[in-house]
Amino acid sequence: MNGTDGFVAKFASPFDESAVIIEDDGKVAYAYMLDRHGKICSDVWLYNRCPTPIEPEWHDATNLPFANPASFVNESSRFAPPGSTHEFTVTWNEADGPLAAKILLRDAYFARLEAGSKPGWSALATKDGPLARVLK
């Protein structure tokens, strides 16, 4: 668990009843965009807190939520998982297209969710996969 049992944070959109939920369960962390009806319209893997598996876990639903496997994760960086929700900020944009949420971790651009896009984009993804796309 790396010193934390996890946390959940909700960040409301200033445009409507949409929200971003960031959930760290002590194993992995994901972000979910909820539409104004409370349904998930975008999601993205953020990081593994558990040891990064070599083989994908997504072939067995009992492993939910799935850790992203080594071939999809940037392990060369010295990433330190956050200790609390206070290290996250979410900014919103709906100007040119679908509602989008930019997730910042310690003031650094870390992930992006866009209504209708599954999965979203993560700074720790090294190649596009079923849990996250490469953040550009």
C-alpha positions as CSV (number, residue, x, y, z in Angstrom):
1,M,0.0,0.0,0.0
2,N,3.0,2.3,0.0
3,G,1.9,4.2,3.1
4,T,-1.6,4.9,2.0
5,D,-4.9,3.1,2.1
6,G,-6.1,5.3,-0.8
7,F,-8.5,8.1,-1.2
8,V,-11.3,9.4,-3.4
9,A,-11.7,13.0,-4.5
10,K,-14.4,14.7,-6.6
11,F,-13.8,17.8,-8.7
12,A,-17.0,19.5,-10.0
13,S,-17.2,21.1,-13.4
14,P,-18.0,24.9,-13.5
15,F,-20.0,24.3,-16.7
16,D,-22.7,21.8,-15.6
17,E,-23.2,18.9,-13.2
18,S,-20.2,17.0,-14.7
19,A,-17.4,15.9,-12.3
20,V,-14.1,14.2,-12.2
21,I,-13.6,11.5,-9.6
22,I,-10.0,10.5,-8.7
23,E,-9.8,7.2,-6.9
24,D,-6.7,5.7,-5.4
25,D,-7.6,2.3,-3.8
26,G,-4.1,1.6,-2.5
27,K,-3.4,-0.7,-5.5
28,V,-3.9,1.7,-8.5
29,A,-5.4,5.1,-9.3
30,Y,-7.9,6.0,-11.9
31,A,-9.8,9.1,-12.9
32,Y,-13.4,9.0,-14.1
33,M,-15.3,11.8,-15.8
34,L,-19.0,11.7,-14.9
35,D,-21.5,13.3,-17.2
36,R,-24.3,15.5,-15.9
37,H,-26.4,12.4,-15.3
38,G,-23.7,10.8,-13.1
39,K,-22.6,8.2,-15.8
40,I,-18.9,7.6,-16.6
41,C,-18.2,9.1,-20.0
42,S,-14.4,8.9,-19.8
43,D,-11.8,7.1,-17.7
44,V,-8.0,6.8,-17.4
45,W,-5.4,4.9,-15.5
46,L,-3.2,7.3,-13.5
47,Y,-0.6,5.2,-11.8
48,N,0.1,1.8,-10.1
49,R,0.8,1.9,-6.4
50,C,1.3,-1.9,-6.4
51,P,4.3,-3.5,-8.1
52,T,3.9,-3.1,-11.8
53,P,2.9,-6.5,-13.3
54,I,4.8,-7.9,-16.2
55,E,1.7,-9.5,-17.8
56,P,-1.6,-7.6,-18.3
57,E,-4.2,-8.2,-15.6
58,W,-7.2,-7.4,-17.8
59,H,-7.9,-11.0,-18.8
60,D,-9.3,-11.7,-15.4
61,A,-12.1,-9.5,-14.1
62,T,-11.3,-10.5,-10.5
63,N,-8.2,-8.2,-10.8
64,L,-10.3,-5.1,-11.1
65,P,-9.2,-2.3,-11.0
66,F,-6.4,-3.3,-13.3
67,A,-2.8,-2.3,-12.8
68,N,-1.2,-1.2,-16.0
69,P,1.5,-3.7,-17.1
70,A,5.2,-2.8,-17.5
71,S,5.1,-2.7,-21.3
72,F,2.6,0.3,-21.1
73,V,4.2,2.1,-18.1
74,N,7.0,4.6,-17.8
75,E,9.0,3.1,-15.0
76,S,12.2,5.0,-15.7
77,S,10.8,8.1,-14.1
78,R,11.1,8.5,-10.3
79,F,7.3,8.9,-9.8
80,A,6.2,9.3,-6.3
81,P,2.4,8.6,-5.8
82,P,0.6,11.4,-4.1
83,G,-0.1,11.3,-0.4
84,S,-3.5,12.9,-0.6
85,T,-6.1,14.5,-2.9
86,H,-4.7,17.9,-2.1
87,E,-1.9,17.3,-4.6
88,F,-4.4,17.2,-7.5
89,T,-6.0,20.1,-9.4
90,V,-8.5,19.8,-12.2
91,T,-9.1,22.4,-14.8
92,W,-12.0,22.3,-17.3
93,N,-12.5,23.3,-20.9
94,E,-15.5,23.1,-23.2
95,A,-14.6,25.8,-25.7
96,D,-13.7,23.8,-28.8
97,G,-15.4,20.5,-28.7
98,P,-16.4,18.0,-26.0
99,L,-16.0,18.8,-22.3
100,A,-12.4,18.1,-21.2
101,A,-10.7,18.0,-17.9
102,K,-7.0,18.5,-17.4
103,I,-5.6,16.8,-14.3
104,L,-2.6,18.3,-12.7
105,L,-0.5,16.5,-10.0
106,R,1.7,18.8,-8.0
107,D,1.0,21.5,-10.6
108,A,2.4,19.3,-13.5
109,Y,0.1,18.3,-16.4
110,F,-0.6,14.6,-15.5
111,A,-3.7,13.4,-17.3
112,R,-6.6,14.4,-19.6
113,L,-10.2,13.2,-19.7
114,E,-12.5,14.1,-22.6
115,A,-16.2,13.3,-22.7
116,G,-16.7,10.2,-24.9
117,S,-13.0,9.2,-24.9
118,K,-12.2,5.9,-23.3
119,P,-9.5,5.7,-22.2
120,G,-8.1,9.1,-21.6
121,W,-4.5,10.2,-21.5
122,S,-1.9,9.7,-18.8
123,A,1.6,11.1,-18.4
124,L,2.9,7.7,-17.2
125,A,1.6,5.8,-20.2
126,T,4.4,4.9,-22.7
127,K,2.2,3.6,-25.4
128,D,-1.6,3.6,-26.1
129,G,-3.4,0.7,-24.4
130,P,-6.8,-0.2,-23.0
131,L,-6.2,1.6,-19.7
132,A,-4.6,4.9,-20.9
133,R,-3.2,6.7,-24.0
134,V,0.0,8.5,-24.1
135,L,-0.4,12.1,-22.9
136,K,1.0,14.6,-25.5
